[in-house]
Amino acid sequence: MIPFHLPAVIDKPLSIFVFNLVGLGSMPPLLVAFIAAKLNVPYAFEVLFVLLFICWFTCAICWLWYVSGKLSGKYRDIIPRPWREQVW
């Protein structure tokens, strides 16, 4: 179950939405990682750093996907569609 309301129709590619969602979602682990480092919690910083790396790697993949689609003209005539039908 998704804890927040998603719009029924979007007018942007899904790759940009995932990029923003994962990018913003990486901020809390970053904050917790720095707090854990200050409190000398064993292995907490390393685990959270790996999670942060996974988030940023996902952001990079989505950004590359978006840029390749943008450069190829895939998003030139994008129209608002339901989630399952929108292009990546």
Chimera marker file (.cmm) of the C-alpha trace (Angstrom):
<marker_set name="trace">
<marker id="1" x="0.000" y="0.000" z="0.000" r="1" g="1" b="0" radius="0.5"/>
<marker id="2" x="1.311" y="3.408" z="-0.968" r="1" g="1" b="0" radius="0.5"/>
<marker id="3" x="1.225" y="5.770" z="2.038" r="1" g="1" b="0" radius="0.5"/>
<marker id="4" x="0.583" y="8.875" z="-0.022" r="1" g="1" b="0" radius="0.5"/>
<marker id="5" x="-1.852" y="9.867" z="-2.742" r="1" g="1" b="0" radius="0.5"/>
<marker id="6" x="-0.596" y="9.496" z="-6.291" r="1" g="1" b="0" radius="0.5"/>
<marker id="7" x="-2.301" y="11.452" z="-9.036" r="1" g="1" b="0" radius="0.5"/>
<marker id="8" x="-4.395" y="9.307" z="-11.352" r="1" g="1" b="0" radius="0.5"/>
<marker id="9" x="-2.948" y="10.956" z="-14.461" r="1" g="1" b="0" radius="0.5"/>
<marker id="10" x="0.588" y="12.259" z="-14.963" r="1" g="1" b="0" radius="0.5"/>
<marker id="11" x="2.067" y="14.310" z="-17.765" r="1" g="1" b="0" radius="0.5"/>
<marker id="12" x="5.740" y="13.481" z="-17.158" r="1" g="1" b="0" radius="0.5"/>
<marker id="13" x="7.731" y="10.323" z="-17.931" r="1" g="1" b="0" radius="0.5"/>
<marker id="14" x="7.903" y="7.733" z="-15.154" r="1" g="1" b="0" radius="0.5"/>
<marker id="15" x="11.698" y="7.895" z="-15.103" r="1" g="1" b="0" radius="0.5"/>
<marker id="16" x="11.587" y="11.518" z="-13.910" r="1" g="1" b="0" radius="0.5"/>
<marker id="17" x="9.063" y="10.640" z="-11.194" r="1" g="1" b="0" radius="0.5"/>
<marker id="18" x="11.198" y="7.734" z="-9.940" r="1" g="1" b="0" radius="0.5"/>
<marker id="19" x="14.298" y="9.970" z="-10.054" r="1" g="1" b="0" radius="0.5"/>
<marker id="20" x="12.624" y="12.563" z="-7.825" r="1" g="1" b="0" radius="0.5"/>
<marker id="21" x="11.108" y="9.999" z="-5.469" r="1" g="1" b="0" radius="0.5"/>
<marker id="22" x="14.355" y="8.072" z="-4.930" r="1" g="1" b="0" radius="0.5"/>
<marker id="23" x="16.406" y="11.264" z="-4.735" r="1" g="1" b="0" radius="0.5"/>
<marker id="24" x="14.234" y="12.674" z="-1.987" r="1" g="1" b="0" radius="0.5"/>
<marker id="25" x="14.028" y="9.266" z="-0.327" r="1" g="1" b="0" radius="0.5"/>
<marker id="26" x="17.803" y="9.161" z="0.004" r="1" g="1" b="0" radius="0.5"/>
<marker id="27" x="17.893" y="12.221" z="2.237" r="1" g="1" b="0" radius="0.5"/>
<marker id="28" x="16.695" y="10.591" z="5.512" r="1" g="1" b="0" radius="0.5"/>
<marker id="29" x="19.273" y="7.740" z="5.346" r="1" g="1" b="0" radius="0.5"/>
<marker id="30" x="21.963" y="10.353" z="4.712" r="1" g="1" b="0" radius="0.5"/>
<marker id="31" x="20.936" y="12.293" z="7.805" r="1" g="1" b="0" radius="0.5"/>
<marker id="32" x="20.750" y="9.118" z="9.913" r="1" g="1" b="0" radius="0.5"/>
<marker id="33" x="24.162" y="8.024" z="8.615" r="1" g="1" b="0" radius="0.5"/>
<marker id="34" x="25.794" y="11.249" z="9.752" r="1" g="1" b="0" radius="0.5"/>
<marker id="35" x="24.094" y="11.087" z="13.143" r="1" g="1" b="0" radius="0.5"/>
<marker id="36" x="25.218" y="7.463" z="13.517" r="1" g="1" b="0" radius="0.5"/>
<marker id="37" x="28.765" y="8.463" z="12.649" r="1" g="1" b="0" radius="0.5"/>
<marker id="38" x="28.718" y="11.200" z="15.294" r="1" g="1" b="0" radius="0.5"/>
<marker id="39" x="27.355" y="8.774" z="17.921" r="1" g="1" b="0" radius="0.5"/>
<marker id="40" x="29.877" y="6.070" z="16.973" r="1" g="1" b="0" radius="0.5"/>
<marker id="41" x="27.186" y="3.442" z="16.333" r="1" g="1" b="0" radius="0.5"/>
<marker id="42" x="29.007" y="0.335" z="15.022" r="1" g="1" b="0" radius="0.5"/>
<marker id="43" x="28.303" y="-0.519" z="11.373" r="1" g="1" b="0" radius="0.5"/>
<marker id="44" x="25.290" y="1.808" z="11.167" r="1" g="1" b="0" radius="0.5"/>
<marker id="45" x="27.172" y="4.294" z="9.017" r="1" g="1" b="0" radius="0.5"/>
<marker id="46" x="28.349" y="1.569" z="6.619" r="1" g="1" b="0" radius="0.5"/>
<marker id="47" x="24.888" y="0.041" z="6.214" r="1" g="1" b="0" radius="0.5"/>
<marker id="48" x="23.251" y="3.400" z="5.631" r="1" g="1" b="0" radius="0.5"/>
<marker id="49" x="26.001" y="4.427" z="3.243" r="1" g="1" b="0" radius="0.5"/>
<marker id="50" x="25.298" y="1.304" z="1.146" r="1" g="1" b="0" radius="0.5"/>
<marker id="51" x="21.575" y="2.182" z="1.115" r="1" g="1" b="0" radius="0.5"/>
<marker id="52" x="22.456" y="5.708" z="0.070" r="1" g="1" b="0" radius="0.5"/>
<marker id="53" x="24.670" y="4.396" z="-2.716" r="1" g="1" b="0" radius="0.5"/>
<marker id="54" x="21.812" y="2.197" z="-3.980" r="1" g="1" b="0" radius="0.5"/>
<marker id="55" x="19.459" y="5.204" z="-3.983" r="1" g="1" b="0" radius="0.5"/>
<marker id="56" x="21.916" y="7.400" z="-5.856" r="1" g="1" b="0" radius="0.5"/>
<marker id="57" x="22.739" y="4.636" z="-8.326" r="1" g="1" b="0" radius="0.5"/>
<marker id="58" x="19.001" y="4.271" z="-9.035" r="1" g="1" b="0" radius="0.5"/>
<marker id="59" x="18.788" y="8.048" z="-9.514" r="1" g="1" b="0" radius="0.5"/>
<marker id="60" x="21.650" y="7.937" z="-11.986" r="1" g="1" b="0" radius="0.5"/>
<marker id="61" x="20.029" y="5.136" z="-13.993" r="1" g="1" b="0" radius="0.5"/>
<marker id="62" x="16.677" y="6.979" z="-14.111" r="1" g="1" b="0" radius="0.5"/>
<marker id="63" x="18.399" y="10.210" z="-15.116" r="1" g="1" b="0" radius="0.5"/>
<marker id="64" x="20.271" y="8.461" z="-17.937" r="1" g="1" b="0" radius="0.5"/>
<marker id="65" x="17.027" y="6.819" z="-19.050" r="1" g="1" b="0" radius="0.5"/>
<marker id="66" x="15.279" y="10.201" z="-19.081" r="1" g="1" b="0" radius="0.5"/>
<marker id="67" x="18.111" y="11.956" z="-20.935" r="1" g="1" b="0" radius="0.5"/>
<marker id="68" x="18.318" y="9.234" z="-23.576" r="1" g="1" b="0" radius="0.5"/>
<marker id="69" x="14.542" y="9.453" z="-24.121" r="1" g="1" b="0" radius="0.5"/>
<marker id="70" x="14.660" y="13.239" z="-24.227" r="1" g="1" b="0" radius="0.5"/>
<marker id="71" x="17.494" y="13.284" z="-26.767" r="1" g="1" b="0" radius="0.5"/>
<marker id="72" x="15.829" y="10.665" z="-28.951" r="1" g="1" b="0" radius="0.5"/>
<marker id="73" x="12.578" y="12.659" z="-29.064" r="1" g="1" b="0" radius="0.5"/>
<marker id="74" x="10.588" y="10.064" z="-27.166" r="1" g="1" b="0" radius="0.5"/>
<marker id="75" x="8.962" y="12.682" z="-24.901" r="1" g="1" b="0" radius="0.5"/>
<marker id="76" x="8.237" y="15.265" z="-27.591" r="1" g="1" b="0" radius="0.5"/>
<marker id="77" x="4.512" y="14.537" z="-27.802" r="1" g="1" b="0" radius="0.5"/>
<marker id="78" x="3.905" y="13.259" z="-24.299" r="1" g="1" b="0" radius="0.5"/>
<marker id="79" x="0.298" y="13.518" z="-23.162" r="1" g="1" b="0" radius="0.5"/>
<marker id="80" x="-1.243" y="13.034" z="-19.706" r="1" g="1" b="0" radius="0.5"/>
<marker id="81" x="-2.009" y="9.338" z="-19.183" r="1" g="1" b="0" radius="0.5"/>
<marker id="82" x="-2.775" y="6.966" z="-16.310" r="1" g="1" b="0" radius="0.5"/>
<marker id="83" x="0.246" y="5.565" z="-14.480" r="1" g="1" b="0" radius="0.5"/>
<marker id="84" x="0.332" y="2.158" z="-16.134" r="1" g="1" b="0" radius="0.5"/>
<marker id="85" x="0.167" y="3.630" z="-19.619" r="1" g="1" b="0" radius="0.5"/>
<marker id="86" x="2.730" y="6.440" z="-19.242" r="1" g="1" b="0" radius="0.5"/>
<marker id="87" x="6.077" y="6.069" z="-20.992" r="1" g="1" b="0" radius="0.5"/>
<marker id="88" x="9.357" y="5.519" z="-19.133" r="1" g="1" b="0" radius="0.5"/>
<link id1="1" id2="2" r="1" g="1" b="0" radius="0.2"/>
<link id1="2" id2="3" r="1" g="1" b="0" radius="0.2"/>
<link id1="3" id2="4" r="1" g="1" b="0" radius="0.2"/>
<link id1="4" id2="5" r="1" g="1" b="0" radius="0.2"/>
<link id1="5" id2="6" r="1" g="1" b="0" radius="0.2"/>
<link id1="6" id2="7" r="1" g="1" b="0" radius="0.2"/>
<link id1="7" id2="8" r="1" g="1" b="0" radius="0.2"/>
<link id1="8" id2="9" r="1" g="1" b="0" radius="0.2"/>
<link id1="9" id2="10" r="1" g="1" b="0" radius="0.2"/>
<link id1="10" id2="11" r="1" g="1" b="0" radius="0.2"/>
<link id1="11" id2="12" r="1" g="1" b="0" radius="0.2"/>
<link id1="12" id2="13" r="1" g="1" b="0" radius="0.2"/>
<link id1="13" id2="14" r="1" g="1" b="0" radius="0.2"/>
<link id1="14" id2="15" r="1" g="1" b="0" radius="0.2"/>
<link id1="15" id2="16" r="1" g="1" b="0" radius="0.2"/>
<link id1="16" id2="17" r="1" g="1" b="0" radius="0.2"/>
<link id1="17" id2="18" r="1" g="1" b="0" radius="0.2"/>
<link id1="18" id2="19" r="1" g="1" b="0" radius="0.2"/>
<link id1="19" id2="20" r="1" g="1" b="0" radius="0.2"/>
<link id1="20" id2="21" r="1" g="1" b="0" radius="0.2"/>
<link id1="21" id2="22" r="1" g="1" b="0" radius="0.2"/>
<link id1="22" id2="23" r="1" g="1" b="0" radius="0.2"/>
<link id1="23" id2="24" r="1" g="1" b="0" radius="0.2"/>
<link id1="24" id2="25" r="1" g="1" b="0" radius="0.2"/>
<link id1="25" id2="26" r="1" g="1" b="0" radius="0.2"/>
<link id1="26" id2="27" r="1" g="1" b="0" radius="0.2"/>
<link id1="27" id2="28" r="1" g="1" b="0" radius="0.2"/>
<link id1="28" id2="29" r="1" g="1" b="0" radius="0.2"/>
<link id1="29" id2="30" r="1" g="1" b="0" radius="0.2"/>
<link id1="30" id2="31" r="1" g="1" b="0" radius="0.2"/>
<link id1="31" id2="32" r="1" g="1" b="0" radius="0.2"/>
<link id1="32" id2="33" r="1" g="1" b="0" radius="0.2"/>
<link id1="33" id2="34" r="1" g="1" b="0" radius="0.2"/>
<link id1="34" id2="35" r="1" g="1" b="0" radius="0.2"/>
<link id1="35" id2="36" r="1" g="1" b="0" radius="0.2"/>
<link id1="36" id2="37" r="1" g="1" b="0" radius="0.2"/>
<link id1="37" id2="38" r="1" g="1" b="0" radius="0.2"/>
<link id1="38" id2="39" r="1" g="1" b="0" radius="0.2"/>
<link id1="39" id2="40" r="1" g="1" b="0" radius="0.2"/>
<link id1="40" id2="41" r="1" g="1" b="0" radius="0.2"/>
<link id1="41" id2="42" r="1" g="1" b="0" radius="0.2"/>
<link id1="42" id2="43" r="1" g="1" b="0" radius="0.2"/>
<link id1="43" id2="44" r="1" g="1" b="0" radius="0.2"/>
<link id1="44" id2="45" r="1" g="1" b="0" radius="0.2"/>
<link id1="45" id2="46" r="1" g="1" b="0" radius="0.2"/>
<link id1="46" id2="47" r="1" g="1" b="0" radius="0.2"/>
<link id1="47" id2="48" r="1" g="1" b="0" radius="0.2"/>
<link id1="48" id2="49" r="1" g="1" b="0" radius="0.2"/>
<link id1="49" id2="50" r="1" g="1" b="0" radius="0.2"/>
<link id1="50" id2="51" r="1" g="1" b="0" radius="0.2"/>
<link id1="51" id2="52" r="1" g="1" b="0" radius="0.2"/>
<link id1="52" id2="53" r="1" g="1" b="0" radius="0.2"/>
<link id1="53" id2="54" r="1" g="1" b="0" radius="0.2"/>
<link id1="54" id2="55" r="1" g="1" b="0" radius="0.2"/>
<link id1="55" id2="56" r="1" g="1" b="0" radius="0.2"/>
<link id1="56" id2="57" r="1" g="1" b="0" radius="0.2"/>
<link id1="57" id2="58" r="1" g="1" b="0" radius="0.2"/>
<link id1="58" id2="59" r="1" g="1" b="0" radius="0.2"/>
<link id1="59" id2="60" r="1" g="1" b="0" radius="0.2"/>
<link id1="60" id2="61" r="1" g="1" b="0" radius="0.2"/>
<link id1="61" id2="62" r="1" g="1" b="0" radius="0.2"/>
<link id1="62" id2="63" r="1" g="1" b="0" radius="0.2"/>
<link id1="63" id2="64" r="1" g="1" b="0" radius="0.2"/>
<link id1="64" id2="65" r="1" g="1" b="0" radius="0.2"/>
<link id1="65" id2="66" r="1" g="1" b="0" radius="0.2"/>
<link id1="66" id2="67" r="1" g="1" b="0" radius="0.2"/>
<link id1="67" id2="68" r="1" g="1" b="0" radius="0.2"/>
<link id1="68" id2="69" r="1" g="1" b="0" radius="0.2"/>
<link id1="69" id2="70" r="1" g="1" b="0" radius="0.2"/>
<link id1="70" id2="71" r="1" g="1" b="0" radius="0.2"/>
<link id1="71" id2="72" r="1" g="1" b="0" radius="0.2"/>
<link id1="72" id2="73" r="1" g="1" b="0" radius="0.2"/>
<link id1="73" id2="74" r="1" g="1" b="0" radius="0.2"/>
<link id1="74" id2="75" r="1" g="1" b="0" radius="0.2"/>
<link id1="75" id2="76" r="1" g="1" b="0" radius="0.2"/>
<link id1="76" id2="77" r="1" g="1" b="0" radius="0.2"/>
<link id1="77" id2="78" r="1" g="1" b="0" radius="0.2"/>
<link id1="78" id2="79" r="1" g="1" b="0" radius="0.2"/>
<link id1="79" id2="80" r="1" g="1" b="0" radius="0.2"/>
<link id1="80" id2="81" r="1" g="1" b="0" radius="0.2"/>
<link id1="81" id2="82" r="1" g="1" b="0" radius="0.2"/>
<link id1="82" id2="83" r="1" g="1" b="0" radius="0.2"/>
<link id1="83" id2="84" r="1" g="1" b="0" radius="0.2"/>
<link id1="84" id2="85" r="1" g="1" b="0" radius="0.2"/>
<link id1="85" id2="86" r="1" g="1" b="0" radius="0.2"/>
<link id1="86" id2="87" r="1" g="1" b="0" radius="0.2"/>
<link id1="87" id2="88" r="1" g="1" b="0" radius="0.2"/>
</marker_set>
